Amino acid sequence: MAQHHNEPKEDNNFYSLYYIAGLLAGLFVGAIVDRGLIYIPIGGVLGLLTAALFISKLVKGRENAK
């Protein structure tokens, strides 16, 4: 009896790119606010939250949409 080896499915999951883009955009906006250095990490956190919201509401479930 031949054994079938299941090839690992390549997952083209680009969610990490959304998180990186959100983080960098938030850090950049926090840096240009010019109110103090505390706004840079706050901007980063808000950028990550925005990326998570974007992924959960707009991206998931549309992988097969063309």
C-alpha positions as CSV (number, residue, x, y, z in Angstrom):
1,M,0.0,0.0,0.0
2,A,1.5,3.3,-1.1
3,Q,1.6,6.1,1.4
4,H,0.6,9.5,0.2
5,H,2.6,12.4,1.5
6,N,0.5,15.5,1.9
7,E,2.5,18.4,0.7
8,P,2.2,21.4,3.1
9,K,-0.2,23.9,1.7
10,E,1.5,27.2,1.0
11,D,-0.5,29.8,2.8
12,N,-0.4,33.1,1.1
13,N,-1.3,35.0,4.2
14,F,-0.2,38.6,4.0
15,Y,-1.8,39.7,7.3
16,S,1.6,40.5,8.7
17,L,2.2,43.1,5.9
18,Y,-1.0,44.9,7.0
19,Y,0.2,44.9,10.6
20,I,3.7,46.2,9.6
21,A,2.2,48.9,7.4
22,G,-0.2,50.0,10.2
23,L,2.6,50.1,12.7
24,L,4.9,52.1,10.5
25,A,2.1,54.5,9.5
26,G,1.1,55.0,13.2
27,L,4.7,55.6,14.2
28,F,5.2,58.1,11.4
29,V,2.0,60.0,12.3
30,G,3.0,59.9,16.0
31,A,6.4,61.4,15.1
32,I,4.9,64.3,13.1
33,V,2.3,65.2,15.7
34,D,5.1,67.2,17.4
35,R,3.6,67.2,20.9
36,G,6.2,65.0,22.5
37,L,7.9,61.6,22.2
38,I,5.0,59.8,24.0
39,Y,2.9,60.1,20.9
40,I,5.2,57.9,18.8
41,P,4.3,54.7,20.6
42,I,0.7,55.8,21.0
43,G,0.6,56.2,17.2
44,G,2.1,52.8,16.7
45,V,-0.5,51.2,18.9
46,L,-3.3,53.0,17.1
47,G,-1.9,51.9,13.8
48,L,-1.8,48.3,14.9
49,L,-5.4,48.6,16.1
50,T,-6.5,50.1,12.8
51,A,-4.7,47.3,10.9
52,A,-6.5,44.7,13.0
53,L,-9.8,46.3,12.4
54,F,-9.1,46.5,8.7
55,I,-8.2,42.8,8.5
56,S,-11.1,41.6,10.6
57,K,-13.8,43.7,8.7
58,L,-12.6,44.0,5.2
59,V,-9.9,41.4,4.4
60,K,-11.0,38.2,6.0
61,G,-13.5,36.2,3.9
62,R,-12.5,37.9,0.7
63,E,-9.5,35.6,-0.2
64,N,-11.4,34.0,-3.1
65,A,-13.1,37.2,-4.3
66,K,-11.9,38.2,-7.8
